[in-house]
Amino acid sequence: MDAETQASIYEKFQKAMHLLEVESPKDPEEEPYKSKYAARDLLNEIKFQLERHIEQSDVITEAGHQLAAVLFYLGYISVETDEPSAGEQLLEEAVRAAPALGPCTVLSTLNALNQLGLVWSRRGEHNRSQHYLQTAETVYQKYKEQVTLKPVDLPDLFRPSRSDGEEKTDDSKEGRSGLTKLEELHTLTLYYLGAGQKSAGTAFNNVGEPVKAALYCHNTLSRQLDSSSFDRVEWALNSATLSQFYLPKQMFRNARHHLAAAIQVLNHYSEELDAAPDKTSEQHLANVERFRHREADVARCWAKLGQVLLQCSAERLVTSSPSPPAEPSTGQLFFRQLELGDLEKQMTDTPVRDFEEARKVFLCAQRWIQKAKQYYTLEEHASDHVEVVREHSQLFKALIFFESDLDRQCKMYKRRVDLLEPLLAELNPTYYLMVIRQLQYELAEIYSDIAQCKVELQRDRDKRGQHVTAHVVQKINHLAHQSIKYFDLFLNTLKDSEGHYPDKFEEDLTRPVLIAYFHLGHLYNRLMEIELKPKLANVQKSIAAYQFIIDYCDRVPLGAEKMAEELSACREMARLLPTKMDRIRNAINDGGTVTTDLTV
């Protein structure tokens, strides 16, 4: 290729790269692809020049390398400008244009294969996406095993100073740049195979191999630690997110390790923010806000580890399981680059056996919850704040299992009420109806649990000859009425303006609605009334609640499916309670006004 043509191609390529890397982020909203289109025009001119040279020349090596790079950039631009079909064709051409595994072609090939994996993943064709990404992984591995020369970075392919066939493979700046780019591209391949993009999903997850996806994700994070440049905030979030994959598998050591790593990386980034010379610039303030946001998210992941650890420990104790399930084989899942002992020892990674051990987990998780609340305030992040408070409530629920003292259990239930009840007064049902329903339902269940606790306490007193007092009756009834109130509030949100339910509830609401009526049936039946007429009214309401469930399940098969375990009990109660009503009526007809049977 003559020097003039080479210089022309290089000048156009430089302009195209400037448009893509510098000007494109500045494009106005009304013309979001202005710079990308301009870069595409220049690259198409280069493509035409290269193809003409290849047609007229017997020596096509250098032009072929450059053509493969140009085809990749054209394919990339097409994908970025919402033309995936055109992009796919150009990327396939780029792979075909660089068939040999050499220093001047490997980066074009890896770039194109990664983009093809992304294109097919976004289409939902996850097996095909996985094929391209695994091909990219194989290309990288073969290059590392078979080729000793360092890769040439794509921009260096176009420098006029490169003589035909010259390879920048020494320790020059160009050689180091190509090697860095090779490692970055492989890291990206692993990222797509494992973590994936939020919009595209994960390649292995989407083909039913989540354990392999987690391994790829971990390896990506490990490779990023080895590199000198990575986004610390994003890294920490990805590590914390990966920890959540291990929780349902009870792989608590791996989960804790990735959370500790996330905190250490965030701590280092915090030191960088503290050392920033200009703490008033918009960029610095934006960095601080992003750091605080993701630090709160990592804190929530720590709290979730504590909650799941307590829940799994309780399940093991109930089922007398001697050990947690075997961990799936995922290879080495620890970051050898980090010393995390001090961060890890704040929370155990093994199931707990008693209240004292559970309390230590609870207190650690609660500290992380408080950390998350500092960012997710009700005023600025209402929805997230409510979720964090509910997570705090669930943490108490998980701890209650390990507390044998009923009085202390009641106090912990009351802490849950104190956390949740104030939120209802702050939320507008116009905007937060779903959240309000969740809070109402949870509060109804909590008050029901407290009432049951008080009943159990009184039964213990009965055994010691301490009979029920009017104060105890009043307390238990108050708690039951609070539970009834919140179940009614929840159910009323499902009625139309005329107070009618829909013919059928949505599938995700069917069981909650019917279980609410199941609770109401029990609560009304358990209310302790001295006077007979209110007692009769309560039994009638109990029967009505059970009958509602029976009628709905008889009419809607999905209801019977959702209430398979409870439906027979509902039918039994609906059969037995009328007898109880008859006894109360007979007592009233005989002139009675109060009951002599007031027991819990």
Residue pairs with C-beta under 8 A, 6 or more apart in sequence:
1 53
1 57
1 62
1 63
1 164
3 160
5 49
5 53
6 160
7 160
8 49
9 46
9 49
9 50
9 66
9 158
10 158
10 159
10 160
12 42
12 43
12 45
12 46
13 42
13 43
13 46
13 70
13 155
13 158
14 158
15 39
15 42
16 39
16 42
16 43
16 46
16 73
17 39
17 155
19 35
19 36
19 38
19 39
19 42
20 35
20 36
20 39
20 73
20 77
23 35
23 38
24 35
24 36
24 39
26 35
27 33
27 34
27 35
27 36
28 34
33 80
33 81
36 77
36 80
36 81
37 81
39 73
39 77
40 74
40 77
40 78
40 81
43 70
43 73
43 74
43 77
44 74
46 66
46 70
47 67
47 70
47 71
47 74
50 63
50 66
50 67
50 70
51 67
53 60
53 63
54 60
54 63
54 64
54 67
57 63
59 164
61 104
61 164
61 165
62 104
62 157
62 162
62 164
62 165
64 97
64 98
65 98
65 104
65 105
65 108
65 152
65 157
66 157
66 158
67 97
68 94
68 97
68 98
68 105
68 108
68 109
69 94
69 107
69 108
69 154
69 157
69 158
71 90
71 91
71 93
71 94
71 97
71 108
71 112
72 90
72 91
72 94
72 108
72 111
72 112
72 115
72 154
73 154
74 90
75 86
75 87
75 88
75 89
75 90
75 91
75 93
75 94
75 112
75 115
76 87
76 91
76 111
76 115
77 87
78 84
78 86
78 87
78 90
79 87
79 91
79 115
79 118
79 119
84 119
84 122
84 123
87 115
87 119
88 116
88 119
91 112
91 115
91 116
91 119
92 112
92 116
94 108
94 109
94 111
94 112
95 109
95 112
95 113
95 116
97 108
98 105
98 106
98 108
98 109
99 105
101 109
101 139
101 142
101 143
101 146
101 147
102 147
102 149
103 147
103 149
103 150
103 151
103 152
103 167
103 169
103 178
104 151
104 152
104 157
104 167
106 139
106 140
106 143
106 147
106 151
106 182
107 151
107 152
107 153
107 154
107 178
107 181
107 182
107 185
108 154
109 136
109 139
110 136
110 139
110 140
110 182
110 185
110 186
110 189
111 154
111 185
113 132
113 133
113 135
113 136
113 139
113 189
114 132
114 133
114 136
114 185
114 188
114 189
114 192
116 129
116 132
117 129
117 130
117 132
117 133
117 136
117 189
117 192
117 203
118 129
118 192
118 197
118 200
119 129
120 126
120 128
120 129
120 132
121 129
121 192
121 196
121 197
121 200
121 201
121 203
121 206
122 199
122 200
126 201
126 203
126 206
126 207
127 207
129 192
129 200
129 203
129 206
130 193
130 203
130 204
130 206
130 207
133 189
133 192
133 193
133 203
134 193
136 185
136 186
136 189
137 186
137 189
137 190
137 193
140 182
140 185
140 186
140 189
143 151
143 182
149 167
149 169
150 168
150 169
150 170
150 175
150 176
150 178
150 179
151 178
151 179
151 181
151 182
152 167
152 168
152 169
152 174
152 178
153 174
153 177
153 178
153 181
154 181
156 162
156 168
156 174
156 177
156 178
162 168
168 174
168 175
168 178
169 175
180 227
183 223
183 227
184 227
186 223
187 220
187 223
187 224
187 227
190 216
190 217
190 219
190 220
190 223
191 216
191 217
191 220
192 200
192 203
193 202
193 203
193 204
193 213
193 216
194 202
194 203
194 204
194 213
194 214
194 215
194 216
194 217
194 218
194 219
194 220
195 202
195 213
195 216
195 217
195 220
195 238
195 241
195 242
196 202
196 203
196 205
196 213
202 213
202 217
203 213
204 210
204 212
204 213
204 216
205 213
210 245
211 328
211 329
211 330
212 330
214 242
214 245
214 246
214 330
214 333
215 330
215 331
215 333
217 238
217 242
217 245
218 242
218 258
218 330
218 333
220 238
221 235
221 238
221 239
221 242
221 261
221 335
222 335
222 336
222 337
224 230
224 235
225 235
225 335
225 337
225 338
226 337
232 265
232 266
232 268
232 269
232 272
233 266
233 269
233 290
233 291
233 294
235 262
235 265
236 261
236 262
236 263
236 265
236 266
236 269
236 294
236 298
237 262
237 294
237 297
237 298
239 258
239 259
239 261
239 262
239 265
240 258
240 259
240 262
240 297
240 298
240 301
241 301
242 258
243 254
243 255
243 256
243 257
243 258
243 259
243 262
243 301
243 305
244 255
244 301
244 304
246 252
246 254
246 255
246 258
247 255
247 304
247 305
247 308
248 308
249 325
249 327
249 328
250 312
250 324
250 325
250 327
251 327
251 328
252 305
252 309
252 324
252 349
252 350
253 349
254 327
254 330
254 333
254 334
255 305
255 349
256 305
256 344
256 347
256 349
257 333
257 334
257 335
257 340
257 344
259 298
259 301
259 302
259 305
260 338
260 340
260 343
260 344
261 335
261 338
261 340
262 298
262 301
263 298
263 302
263 343
264 338
264 340
264 343
266 291
266 294
266 295
266 298
269 291
270 291
273 284
273 287
273 288
273 291
276 284
276 287
278 284
292 375
293 375
295 371
295 375
296 371
296 372
296 374
296 375
296 376
297 372
299 368
299 369
299 371
299 372
300 368
300 369
300 372
300 388
300 391
302 347
302 364
302 365
302 368
303 365
303 366
303 368
303 369
303 372
303 391
303 392
303 395
304 391
305 347
305 365
306 347
306 361
306 362
306 364
306 365
306 366
306 368
306 395
307 365
307 391
307 394
307 395
307 398
309 347
309 348
309 349
309 351
309 352
309 361
310 352
310 358
310 361
310 362
310 395
310 398
310 399
310 401
310 402
311 398
312 324
312 351
313 351
313 352
313 353
313 358
313 402
314 398
314 401
314 402
315 321
316 324
316 351
317 353
324 351
346 364
347 360
347 361
347 364
347 365
348 357
348 360
348 361
352 358
352 360
352 361
352 402
354 402
355 402
355 403
355 404
358 398
358 399
358 401
358 402
359 399
359 402
362 395
362 396
362 398
362 399
365 395
366 392
366 395
369 388
369 391
369 392
369 395
372 388
373 385
373 388
373 389
373 392
375 381
376 384
376 385
376 387
376 388
377 385
378 385
378 386
378 423
378 426
382 426
382 427
382 432
383 432
383 435
386 423
386 427
386 432
386 435
386 439
389 419
389 420
389 423
390 420
390 438
390 439
390 442
392 419
393 416
393 419
393 420
393 442
396 412
396 413
396 415
396 416
396 419
397 416
399 412
400 409
400 412
400 413
403 409
403 412
406 453
406 456
406 457
406 460
407 457
409 453
410 450
410 453
410 454
410 457
413 446
413 449
413 450
413 453
414 450
416 442
416 446
417 443
417 446
417 447
417 450
420 439
420 442
420 443
420 446
421 443
423 439
424 436
424 439
424 440
424 443
427 435
427 436
427 439
429 436
429 493
433 493
436 493
437 490
437 493
440 486
440 487
440 489
440 490
440 493
441 486
441 487
441 490
441 512
441 516
443 482
443 486
444 483
444 484
444 485
444 486
444 487
444 490
444 516
444 519
445 483
445 519
446 483
447 479
447 480
447 482
447 483
447 486
448 479
448 480
448 483
448 519
448 523
450 479
451 476
451 479
451 480
451 483
451 523
451 526
454 472
454 475
454 476
454 479
455 476
455 526
455 600
458 468
458 472
458 476
458 600
459 600
461 467
461 468
462 468
462 599
462 600
468 528
468 598
468 599
468 600
473 528
473 530
473 598
476 528
476 600
477 527
477 528
477 529
480 523
480 526
480 527
481 527
483 519
483 523
484 520
484 523
484 524
487 516
487 519
487 520
487 523
488 520
490 512
490 516
491 513
491 516
491 517
494 501
494 502
494 505
494 509
494 513
495 501
496 502
504 556
504 558
505 513
507 558
510 556
510 558
510 559
510 562
511 562
511 563
514 549
514 552
514 553
514 559
514 562
514 563
514 566
515 563
515 566
517 545
517 546
517 548
517 549
518 545
518 546
518 549
518 563
518 566
518 570
520 541
520 542
520 545
521 542
521 543
521 545
521 546
521 549
521 570
521 573
522 542
523 542
524 538
524 539
524 541
524 542
524 545
525 538
525 539
525 542
525 573
525 577
527 535
527 538
528 598
528 600
529 535
529 538
529 595
530 594
530 595
530 598
531 593
531 594
531 595
532 584
532 587
532 588
532 592
532 593
532 594
532 595
533 588
533 593
535 584
535 595
536 581
536 584
536 585
536 588
539 577
539 580
539 581
539 584
540 581
542 573
542 577
543 573
543 574
543 577
543 578
543 581
546 570
546 571
546 573
546 574
546 577
547 574
549 559
549 563
549 566
549 567
549 570
550 567
550 570
550 571
550 574
552 559
553 559
553 560
553 563
553 567
554 560
560 567
563 570
587 595
